[in-house]
Amino acid sequence: MNGYIQYDLAEGITWMNGLEITDGTGQLYLTGLFTPNFAARAWHHTGRADGLDVPGSESGMMVSAMYEALKGVYLSTAYTYAKHRPDHADDETTSFMQFGIWYEYGGGRFATAFDSRFYMKNASNDPSDQIFLMQYFYW
């Protein structure tokens, strides 16, 4: 079960709050501010530390920005930080920057993105940086 409330604070600035009650894995609380080119969000999950099979909690935040450089071509960047607190293991941290180039076409129904993820020094377990290609379809 979930529910979200959003409120337009001003022209082009939206504040969103949400709650998801999940089956046996606690609650997810989230809040965020959104504008056409910027977003910031924070969350806390009471029942899972990392995926369905890891009980504990997780708190995190993400800030992102995008800019339309050419018609249908967007440059994007984001920073994500999350603290995972498993019930039966050491705490872990996820922390990375993302940079991407998106191309939207088909009247906005499709997008192809060349994206990258670079982990910060405060990330746990020495994760590998990634470069990847994604295909989106919006209906």
Residue pairs with C-beta under 8 A, 6 or more apart in sequence:
1 20
1 21
2 18
2 19
2 20
2 21
3 18
3 19
4 16
4 17
4 18
4 19
5 16
5 17
5 18
6 14
6 15
6 16
6 17
7 14
7 15
7 16
8 14
8 15
9 15
9 33
12 35
12 36
13 33
13 34
13 35
14 33
14 34
14 35
15 31
15 32
15 33
15 34
16 30
16 31
16 32
16 33
16 34
17 30
17 31
18 28
18 29
18 30
18 31
19 27
19 28
19 29
19 30
20 27
20 28
21 27
22 28
22 47
22 48
24 47
25 45
25 47
25 48
25 52
25 55
26 45
26 46
26 47
26 48
26 57
27 45
27 46
27 47
28 43
28 44
28 45
28 46
29 43
29 44
29 45
29 46
30 41
30 42
30 43
30 44
31 41
31 42
31 43
32 39
32 40
32 41
32 42
33 39
33 40
33 41
37 65
37 66
37 67
38 63
38 64
38 65
39 62
39 63
39 64
39 65
40 61
40 62
40 63
40 64
41 61
41 62
41 63
42 59
42 60
42 61
42 62
43 58
43 59
43 60
43 61
44 57
44 58
44 59
44 60
45 57
45 58
45 59
46 57
47 55
47 57
48 54
48 55
48 56
48 57
48 58
49 55
49 56
49 57
49 58
49 84
49 85
49 86
49 87
49 89
49 92
50 56
50 58
50 84
50 86
50 92
54 84
54 86
54 89
55 86
55 87
55 88
56 84
56 85
56 86
56 87
56 88
56 89
57 85
58 82
58 83
58 84
58 85
59 82
59 83
59 85
60 80
60 81
60 82
60 83
60 94
61 80
61 81
61 82
62 78
62 79
62 80
62 81
63 78
63 79
64 76
64 77
64 78
64 79
64 98
65 76
65 77
65 78
66 74
66 75
66 76
66 77
66 102
67 74
67 75
67 76
68 74
69 75
72 103
72 104
72 105
73 101
73 102
73 103
73 104
74 101
74 102
74 103
74 104
75 100
75 101
75 102
76 98
76 99
76 100
76 101
76 102
76 113
76 115
77 97
77 98
77 99
77 100
78 97
78 98
79 96
79 97
79 98
80 94
80 95
80 96
80 98
81 93
81 94
81 95
82 93
82 94
82 95
83 91
83 92
83 93
84 91
84 92
84 93
84 94
85 91
86 92
91 124
92 124
92 125
93 122
93 123
93 124
94 123
94 124
95 119
95 120
95 122
95 123
96 117
96 118
96 119
96 120
96 123
96 127
97 117
97 118
97 120
98 115
98 116
98 117
98 118
99 115
99 116
99 118
100 113
100 114
100 115
100 116
101 113
101 114
101 115
102 111
102 112
102 113
103 111
103 112
103 113
104 110
104 111
105 111
105 112
108 138
109 137
109 138
109 139
110 135
110 136
110 137
110 138
111 135
111 136
111 138
112 133
112 134
112 135
112 136
113 133
113 134
113 135
113 136
114 131
114 132
114 133
115 131
115 132
115 133
115 134
116 129
116 130
116 131
116 132
117 129
117 130
117 131
117 132
118 129
119 127
119 128
119 129
